[in-house]
Amino acid sequence: MAFEYAIALTGGIATGKSTVASLLGLNGLRIIDADTIAHRILDENSAWVVEHFGAEFLSGSKVNRPLLGKKIFADPEAKKELESFLHPKIRAAIEEQSEKQDRLKYPYLIDIPLFFETSSYPIKNSVVVYTPKALQLERFMKRNGFSEEESLRRIESQMDIDEKKSRATWVIDNSLNLKHLQQECEEFVDTIKLLYPAPKV
């Protein structure tokens, strides 16, 4: 049965979710990355992207994601069309991986950026990577080189980070430095180990 032992790992744009996923992986937790799956499925369906949005969104055989991202964040209809096409395929691929992980009968993470927004996954527990909104904006602008207006549009396309925090089973705070974040991740892993017996090998 898919998703039985799954914990949703989520957060907001530029809250540090990828860093947290890496740190949790280093601490022994298994992770299914929805973004990696989404990128693969998008490239596998590059012909569909060309047909619906144009050949300019292709770089070689791969989809030019930054360019496509600019279009869909500025055009709600295009965003809806792309998501309606991709999300069922992404979900099916995640479900397949989840079934394999559930056989081990031990918690694992599914990194799902829009876990609360889409409500597509029957996962009971979640951990949110939290950064205050002002810091989230600052980090996003620095990382991506976008204007404040464009950065805010991207951030506000998702549920407010404080709302996600209030819905989470657990919160990993990423408002300070890397050392603090490592400690937060280690404490979360310790919590999981206390809640569940050692995995079967």
WOBEL-V927331 format. One line per field, one symbol per residue. phi: phi as a letter, one per 20 degrees, with the letter a starting at -180 (. if undefined). burial: + if it has 9 or more other ideal C-beta (glycine too) atoms within 8 Angstrom, else -. A space follows every 10 residues. Layout:
BEGIN
phi->???
burial->???
END
This chain:
BEGIN
phi->.fmfdfcfdb rcgmeoffff gfffffenee cddfffffff ffffdfffff fecoffedcm edfffgffgf fffecgffff ffffffgfff ffffffffff fffelbgbdd fcgdgffele cedfdbcded cggffgffff fffdmeffff fffffffdfg ffffgfeffc cdecdddfff fgfgffffff fffffcfgff e
burial->--+-++++++ +++++++-++ +-+++-+-+- ++-+--+++- +++-++--++ --+---++-- --++--++-- +++----++- ++--+++-++ +-+++-+++- ++-+--++++ +++-++---- +-+-++++++ +-+-+++-++ +----+---+ +++++--+-- +-+++--+-+ -+++-----+ ++-+++-++- ++-------- -
END
